[in-house]
């Protein structure tokens, strides 16, 4: 599979996670919605790395130095439309909630369903959409090399 083929797969999975986040929010499952949004953000960024052909560490958090290399490869016209540095910030922000959205606060014995509200779910979804749209725009602009 080519890098663009991998990016396409990650974008499809990211889109699936967006759908899941919306669905879970409508069912009042806010922690599940936040978790799905966070995964969408992560998958969208992995797609950007594949599109730009930059290797990254397979962790839930992207290092700033790795993201800096990626930014240098984003076309200027897309930088004027999408705020790619902000995508890094959103990734950093939501990575802090990754474990908590899935498992809650285990030492305090508080489930994740007791921690997140509609406000967090909506914010996470808004941020996930922002990351997905920016990564998809980059994918659409890239010549397909299969």
C-alpha positions as CSV (number, residue, x, y, z in Angstrom):
1,X,0.0,0.0,0.0
2,X,1.3,3.5,-0.9
3,X,1.5,6.3,1.6
4,X,-1.6,7.9,-0.1
5,X,-3.4,4.6,0.1
6,X,-2.7,4.5,3.9
7,X,-3.8,8.1,4.2
8,X,-7.0,7.3,2.5
9,X,-7.6,4.4,4.9
10,X,-6.9,6.7,7.9
11,X,-9.2,9.4,6.5
12,X,-12.0,6.8,6.1
13,X,-11.5,5.6,9.7
14,X,-11.4,9.2,10.9
15,X,-14.7,9.9,9.1
16,X,-16.2,6.8,10.7
17,X,-15.1,8.2,14.1
18,X,-16.8,11.5,13.3
19,X,-20.0,9.6,12.6
20,X,-19.6,7.7,15.8
21,X,-19.0,10.9,17.8
22,X,-22.1,12.5,16.4
23,X,-24.2,9.3,17.1
24,X,-22.9,8.9,20.6
25,X,-23.6,12.5,21.4
26,X,-27.2,12.2,20.2
27,X,-27.6,9.2,22.6
28,X,-26.2,11.3,25.5
29,X,-23.1,9.1,25.6
30,X,-20.7,12.0,26.0
31,X,-17.6,10.2,27.1
32,X,-17.9,7.9,24.1
33,X,-18.4,10.9,21.9
34,X,-15.3,12.6,23.2
35,X,-13.3,9.4,22.8
36,X,-14.4,9.0,19.2
37,X,-13.6,12.6,18.4
38,X,-10.2,12.2,19.9
39,X,-9.6,9.2,17.7
40,X,-10.7,11.2,14.7
41,X,-8.2,13.9,15.5
42,X,-5.4,11.3,15.9
43,X,-6.3,9.5,12.7
44,X,-6.6,12.8,10.7
45,X,-3.1,13.7,11.8
46,X,-1.7,10.3,10.9
47,X,-3.2,10.8,7.4
48,X,-1.4,14.2,7.1
49,X,1.9,12.5,8.0
50,X,1.3,9.8,5.4
51,X,0.3,12.4,2.7
52,X,3.5,14.4,3.4
53,X,5.5,11.2,3.6
54,X,7.0,11.9,7.0
55,X,7.5,9.1,9.5
56,X,6.1,9.5,13.0
57,X,6.2,7.6,16.2
58,X,3.1,5.4,16.6
59,X,1.9,6.8,19.8
60,X,-1.2,8.7,20.9
61,X,0.8,12.0,21.1
62,X,2.7,13.5,18.3
63,X,6.0,15.2,19.1
64,X,6.3,18.9,18.3
65,X,9.5,18.3,16.3
66,X,7.8,15.7,14.1
67,X,4.9,18.1,13.5
68,X,7.3,20.9,12.5
69,X,8.6,18.8,9.7
70,X,5.1,18.2,8.5
71,X,4.2,21.9,8.5
72,X,7.1,22.6,6.1
73,X,5.4,20.4,3.5
74,X,1.9,21.9,3.6
75,X,1.2,24.0,0.5
76,X,0.9,27.7,1.2
77,X,-2.6,28.0,-0.3
78,X,-3.9,25.4,2.2
79,X,-2.1,27.2,5.1
80,X,-4.2,30.2,4.2
81,X,-7.4,28.2,4.6
82,X,-6.7,25.8,7.4
83,X,-4.7,26.5,10.6
84,X,-2.4,23.5,10.6
85,X,-0.4,24.6,13.7
86,X,-3.8,24.7,15.5
87,X,-4.3,21.0,14.6
88,X,-1.2,20.2,16.6
89,X,-2.6,22.1,19.5
90,X,-5.9,20.4,19.3
91,X,-4.1,17.0,19.2
92,X,-2.1,17.9,22.3
93,X,-5.2,19.1,24.1
94,X,-7.4,16.1,23.4
95,X,-4.6,13.6,24.0
96,X,-4.9,14.5,27.7
97,X,-8.4,13.2,27.7
98,X,-7.7,9.9,25.8
99,X,-7.5,7.6,28.8
100,X,-10.0,9.5,30.9
101,X,-12.7,9.4,28.2
102,X,-12.2,5.7,27.9
103,X,-11.7,4.6,31.5
104,X,-12.7,7.5,33.7
105,X,-10.7,8.3,36.9
106,X,-9.9,4.8,38.1
107,X,-8.1,5.8,41.4
108,X,-11.1,7.9,42.3
109,X,-13.5,5.2,41.0
110,X,-15.4,7.6,38.8
111,X,-16.6,6.4,35.5
112,X,-16.0,8.5,32.4
113,X,-19.8,8.8,31.9
114,X,-19.8,11.0,35.1
115,X,-17.1,13.3,33.8
116,X,-18.1,14.6,30.4
117,X,-21.1,16.7,29.4
118,X,-22.7,17.8,26.1
119,X,-20.4,20.8,26.2
120,X,-17.2,18.7,26.0
121,X,-18.7,16.4,23.5
122,X,-19.7,19.3,21.2
123,X,-16.3,20.9,21.6
124,X,-14.4,17.7,20.9
125,X,-16.6,17.1,17.8
126,X,-16.0,20.6,16.5
127,X,-12.3,20.1,16.9
128,X,-12.4,16.7,15.3
129,X,-14.2,18.1,12.3
130,X,-11.6,20.9,12.0
131,X,-8.8,18.4,11.9
132,X,-10.6,16.0,9.6
133,X,-11.5,18.7,7.1
134,X,-7.9,20.1,7.0
135,X,-6.4,16.6,6.5
136,X,-9.0,15.7,3.8
137,X,-8.3,19.0,2.0
138,X,-4.6,18.1,1.9
139,X,-5.4,14.7,0.6
140,X,-7.7,16.1,-2.1
141,X,-4.9,18.5,-3.2
142,X,-2.2,15.8,-3.4
143,X,-1.7,14.1,-6.8
144,X,-2.7,10.5,-6.5
145,X,0.3,8.2,-7.0
146,X,-0.9,4.6,-6.9
